[in-house]
Structures are given as C-alpha cells and as structure tokens.
C-alpha cells in the first residue's frame, strides 16, 4: 500500500509592522487556528476569528453587539457607519448575522488598514467598504439621515481623540443618523468619571434616550474600564439589553434614566474649544505581553 505523507499546514506566525500611529502586531491564537489578536503599541485593539466571525472575544465588543442585535429583527440588514476599523471585528460580525447590510468602515491609520486588509482579508461578498480617513471628517461628509447606526470605536493608542469628544461631534452624528437610529460608542474611564460624565452630557444635549453598559466594578469606580454608550431619539430596549449584558461571561449592568442623570450631575457639554482626549489608562490596564 502506497503511503504518502501529507504536510501539515504551517503554524501561523506573529506579524509586526510599523503603522501610522505606532507598532502594530498580529498575534495568532494558539487555541483557534485562524484567530488573531491585533495590538498597537501593546494595547489590544481587536480580536478576529476568520473562521467564526460571530465569536467575540472582548467583553466590550460583545456589549456593542448586544445593541446591534436589538436594533432590528434578527437577520434584517442595516446601514452602518463604523468610525474606527481595527481588524473589523464588528463589521464581520454584522455581515454574518445580518447579510446584505451596507457597511462603511472609516479608519484613519492607513498603515493599519493596509496590514489588516492584507493579512485578514474580508470576504468578497461582505458588503463592507473600507476607507482611510479621519473619523470626524468622514462624519462631516456623510449624507444626512443616511444610516441606521453609527458605531464609534476610535482610539489613538489607548485614548479617544479630543475632536471626537465634543457636543459638536455629537450633533454631527445626529445629523447622519436616521430618526430612529442609534449611536453606539466604546469609551473608557474611571472614577471620578470626569471624561465619561462630559460625554454623557454631550449626548444628553442632543438625544432624548441614553444608556450606559459596563461592568459593576467600573460603574462603582473600583477600576478603569470600558463603558458602552448608547444614544437615540427612539426609546431604547433597556430590558432586553439588560438581560443580554447580565448573561455574559463577564456580567454588565445597563444604566439609564435617573441613574444616568445622577452620574451626569452638574457636568456640562464639552465644546470643541475645550475638548480633550479620554484619560490615559493606568499602566497595564489594557496591555498584553
């Protein structure tokens, strides 16, 4: 009997490349054959499993996905503007869970965008269009009432850039959303929440309905961490979101109404002239080895 040796597939190897805003690394996951962690200057940016786009490794990404899942009936296509691309985890998720969605991804770092599209290519029929541009500029150019949802996950290193933290920016997002659309953002802060309170004040000035999704330890001020902001003119599905967040491997709470008003307290909207980037995370808060 003729026995032939079949060569095993080569082990994936890490990729390191200088990009516009630091050093990007793609690190393979030894437990998942085609899964990758993207970091920039040691800070985790994205996790993608090319074979399983609905697998969401990061807790805050799952919370963003919870909001997207509750935005419309299962499988219904959406028009989405993503501010911040990374490895395009959520665009891939939406392409899998809501086929025929029209998605535009804006990523300011051209070097990072080139690395991701080369090393982690998108399916040809994904409906995802990618463009290298500043997020605020792209928002300013987008047609009025043109999208169902804006997903903002923009970090320069580990900080949200200042020009994406003002009330003028919130009004620009409102202009682009359809009447029942939602703005969803990944933010990060810790007690006394000066940055987060300002962001809530911005969006409370523009939208009637707000919610904040975060782990209890973050909300209680015990540690620095992510918080997902949701804003809309339409009423939000608080109860379904709370159930999804509570059932996660790392349970989170959904704060809204009076609880958010107490958190905002005397915080005022932040105008462009006074806007600053989100706080610098404590050493080791998001870094990986």
Secondary structure, DSSP 8 states (H G I E B T S, - for coil): --------------EEEEETTEEEEEEE-TTSTTEEEEEETTEEEEEEETT-TT---SHHHHHHHHHHHTTSSTT---EEEEE--TT-HHHHHHHHHSTT-EEEEEES-HHHHHHHHHHS---TTS-EEEEE--HHHHHHHS-TT-EEEEEE---BTTB--GGGSSHHHHHHHHHHEEEEEEEEEEEEE-TT-HHHHHHHHHHHHH-SEEEEEE-HHHHTTSS-EEEEEEEESS---HHHHHHHHHTSSS--EEEETHHHHHHHTT-----GGG--------TTSSB--
